[in-house]
Amino acid sequence: MRQLVSILALLCAGPVASLSAQQLPPIERGARVRVTAPSLGMNREAARFQTVADDMLVVVADSTMNCPLGSVWRLDLHRGRKGNVGRGALFGGLIGAAVGLGAGVSMQVEDFNAGAFTAAGALAGVLIGVPVGAFIKSDRWEEVPLDQLRVQPVATPGGGLGLAASLKF
């Protein structure tokens, strides 16, 4: 029995170990980033990544900024946009439930069933909230561990040579 438990534990640990060993793809020049460097007056400052050279993070926002890596507390990489279906359903359901309950109380129905009015309102709110949440997009950001950031040369589509930053493990 102990052997079976040990084998199962190893099988379950394999995928977890491979997940933690995954690395971010290279950060390409021009990628959207957010920089947090309080000593430089940057609090989640949106910019475009340029390079990391000589312990300096080089980004472009309104102008080119050279940020010493020691002063950068956090660097986030933009990972695209996503819909908010779950939040739309949650908020729609909560608001709908409150409206349903309020409508039932205000109508002074003889056989008032608070649960039925609340459930009907919640269902209507969810049905409205899901498409609204899908329509409203928000940015996805992933933190880049600064202690693992490095620069490497890469070939560009036009046949030239460029630099990309990636993470080492």
N, C-alpha and C positions, 0 to 999 in steps of 0.2 A: 504494500500500500504506500509506503514511504517513497518507493521508487516511482510510482505513478504520480504522486504529488510533485516530486522533483522534476519529472519530465514535463508535466503540465506547467510548472513554474518557468522552466526554461523556454518552453514554446511561447508562453505569454510575454516573457521578457525580451525575446528577439525583436518583435515589431517595435517595442518601446525604445530599445537601444538604437534601432535604425532610424526612428523618428528623430531622436535627439542628435544623431550624427548628420542629419540633413543640413545642407548649407544653403544660404540664400544665393540666388543667381547673382552674377556680377551686377554692380550698380553702374549703369551706363551713363556716360556723359550726357547731361541734359535731363536726367531723371528728376522727377519732383521729390523733394525731401523737405522735412521740417527739422529745424535746428533749434535746440535749447541750449543756450549759453548765457546764463544770467549776468556774468561779469562783463559780457559784451553787449548787454541790453537786448538779447534775443530770447524771446519766450515763444517757442514753437513757431519760429519765423519760417514761412514758406519760401523756398528758393529752388534753384536748379543746380544739381550736383555738377561739379567740374572735375575735381581730382582730389587725391590726398597725396601730398608731397612734403617731405621734410617735416613731418609731424604737424602739418597744416592741412586743415580741411578747407578747400576752396569751393565756394558756392556763389551763385549769382542770383540776387533778388532785384533790387533797384540798381545796384552796382555790384561789382565783384568784391566779395568779402573773403579775407584770409582769416580763418579762425584757428588758433592754436588748439590742437586736439585736447590738451590738458584743460582747456576752459569749456569744452563742449561736454555738457552733461548727458545729452541724449540726441540721437539722430534717428528719425523715422523715415522710412521709404514708402512712397505711395504705391499701393497695390490695386488700384482701380476703384470703381464705384460699385455699390451694392444697393439693392432695394431694402425697404424696411417693412416687409410683409408682417413679420411677427409683432413688431411694435404697433403697426396699424391695427392688427387684430386685437391686441391687448387694450390699447387706448380706446378703440372703437367700442369694444365690448364693455369696458368700464363706464364710458360715457353713456352708451346705450342703456345699460342697466340702470344707471341713475335717472336717465330721462324716462325710462319705462316705469320705474317705481314712482317717480314724481307725477307722471301722467295718471297713473292708477289712483294715487292718493287724491289728486285734484279733481278727478271725475266723480268721486264719491259714489262709486258703483255699489249696489246693494250687496252682492256677493263678491266683495273685493278679495282677490287672491293676490297678495303681494308677490309671491313667488312666480306666478304666471306672467304678471306684468313685467317683472324684473327680467325674467328669462327671455321674453319676447323682445324687450328693448335691447338686451345684450346680444341676441342673435342678429337683430337689425344692425346694431353697431358694428359687429364683426363683419357682416356682409358689406358694409360701407367702408370699414377701416382697412380691409385686406387690399382692395384695389388702390385706395389712397396711399397706403404704405408702400405698395409696389411702385407707384409712380414717383414717390419722393425718394431720391437717391442721396446717399452720403458716401464720403470718401472712406476707404479702408487704408489704414496705415500699419506698418510693421516696424518694430524697433530693430535697429541695427546695432549689435553689440560692438561698441567702439574699440574694445581691446582686441578684436579679431579682424579689424578692417585692414585690408592691404590693397595695393595697386598692382595691376598686371597689364602687359600689352595685349591688345586684341586686334584682329583684322576687322576692318570696316567693310560694309557692303560694296563700296566703290573701289575696293582694292587697296585702300590705304591702311595706315596703322594708327590705332588709337589707344587710349588707356581706359581700363575699367577697374572698378574696385570690387573686391569680393571678400568673403569671410573665410578665415582659415580655422581649422579645428585641430 
